[in-house]
Amino acid sequence: MNMPLPVNDIDLVCGTVLKSVAVVETSMLEGKAYGFCSKECKEAFEGNPKKYIENPAPRKANPGPDSPPEEKPETPAAPIEMPPPAEKPETPTAPIEMPPPVEKPETPTAPIEMPPPVEKPETPTAPIEMPPMKPPLE
């Protein structure tokens, strides 16, 4: 299906350069084909074509390779106003009173008596008797 060539190079609704659009939507009006970058722009045009033909949208900043570069007016950047620094809350100037130190109870000074060491019972010291050895086998 052959699409008619649009009479416009720029979308009348949003200003997109049609050479930079892969698929162009078209709308026929009085025997002329008008091109649009999307269905939304086509539908907006069809809702009020006279408005967009008499007052087309300005060209967007993304022109095609054959289009002359768009001149942009220089506008100075507005200075950014910073809010004033946050005020710190006042710190108390009166000295902080510390509670008195906790007194430890007195510890006894008498020596601790240890019980005497437990004596082990005496073990018998009798010699252990060994059985006689057998002569080696020949």
C-alpha positions in Angstrom: 0.0 0.0 0.0 1.5 3.3 -1.1 1.3 6.1 1.4 0.9 9.6 -0.1 3.8 12.0 0.5 2.9 14.6 3.1 3.0 18.2 2.1 4.7 19.1 5.4 8.2 18.3 6.6 7.5 19.1 10.3 4.6 17.7 12.4 2.1 20.5 12.6 1.0 19.4 16.1 4.3 18.8 18.0 7.0 20.2 15.8 8.9 16.9 15.2 11.0 16.8 12.0 9.3 14.0 10.0 12.6 12.9 8.3 13.8 11.7 11.7 10.6 9.5 12.2 10.7 5.9 11.0 6.9 5.6 10.4 4.9 8.7 9.5 1.1 8.8 10.1 -0.8 10.7 7.4 -4.2 12.3 7.3 -5.9 13.5 4.1 -7.6 16.9 4.0 -8.9 18.5 0.8 -6.8 16.2 -1.4 -3.5 16.9 0.6 -1.7 14.5 2.8 -0.4 15.8 6.1 2.3 13.9 8.0 2.5 13.3 11.7 5.0 11.6 14.0 2.4 9.6 15.9 -1.3 8.6 16.0 -1.8 11.0 18.9 -0.7 14.0 16.8 -2.7 12.7 13.8 -5.9 12.5 16.0 -5.2 16.0 17.5 -4.9 17.4 13.9 -8.1 15.7 12.7 -10.0 17.1 15.7 -9.2 20.7 14.6 -7.2 20.8 11.4 -7.7 24.6 10.8 -5.9 25.4 14.1 -2.8 23.4 13.2 -2.6 24.5 9.5 -2.8 28.2 10.5 -0.6 27.9 13.6 1.8 25.0 13.2 4.0 24.0 16.2 7.6 25.3 16.1 10.3 22.9 15.0 11.7 20.6 17.7 15.5 20.6 18.5 16.1 17.3 16.8 16.3 18.2 13.0 17.1 15.7 10.3 20.5 15.5 8.6 19.5 17.9 5.7 17.9 20.5 7.9 19.8 23.7 8.9 20.7 23.9 12.6 18.1 25.6 14.7 19.2 28.9 16.3 18.5 29.0 20.0 18.2 32.3 21.8 20.7 32.7 24.6 19.0 32.9 27.9 21.1 33.5 31.0 20.6 30.9 33.7 18.8 32.2 36.7 20.9 32.1 39.9 20.0 29.4 42.3 19.0 30.9 45.7 20.2 28.9 48.6 18.2 28.8 51.8 19.9 30.4 54.9 21.8 28.0 57.1 19.8 26.3 59.8 20.4 27.8 63.2 21.7 25.5 65.9 19.7 25.3 69.1 21.3 27.1 72.0 23.4 25.0 74.4 22.9 25.4 78.1 25.6 27.7 79.7 25.0 26.5 83.3 27.4 23.9 84.5 26.0 20.4 84.7 25.8 19.1 88.2 27.2 15.6 88.8 25.8 13.4 91.5 28.2 12.5 94.3 30.2 9.3 93.8 28.7 6.2 95.3 30.5 5.1 98.4 31.7 1.5 98.4 31.1 -0.5 101.6 34.2 -1.2 103.6 35.8 -4.5 102.9 37.1 -6.6 105.8 40.8 -6.3 106.5 41.2 -9.5 108.4 43.1 -12.2 106.5 41.1 -15.0 105.1 41.9 -18.3 106.7 42.5 -21.2 104.4 41.7 -24.7 105.5 44.7 -27.0 105.9 45.6 -29.1 102.9 44.0 -32.5 102.8 46.5 -35.2 103.4 46.5 -38.1 101.0 46.5 -41.6 102.6 49.7 -43.5 102.2 49.7 -46.0 99.4 51.5 -49.4 99.9 55.0 -49.4 98.5 55.3 -53.2 98.1 57.1 -54.3 95.0 55.1 -55.7 92.1 55.9 -59.3 91.4 56.5 -60.2 87.7 56.1 -63.8 86.4 59.3 -65.4 85.2 60.2 -65.0 81.5 60.1 -67.9 79.1 63.2 -68.7 77.1 63.0 -67.7 73.4 61.8 -70.2 70.9 64.4 -71.8 68.7 
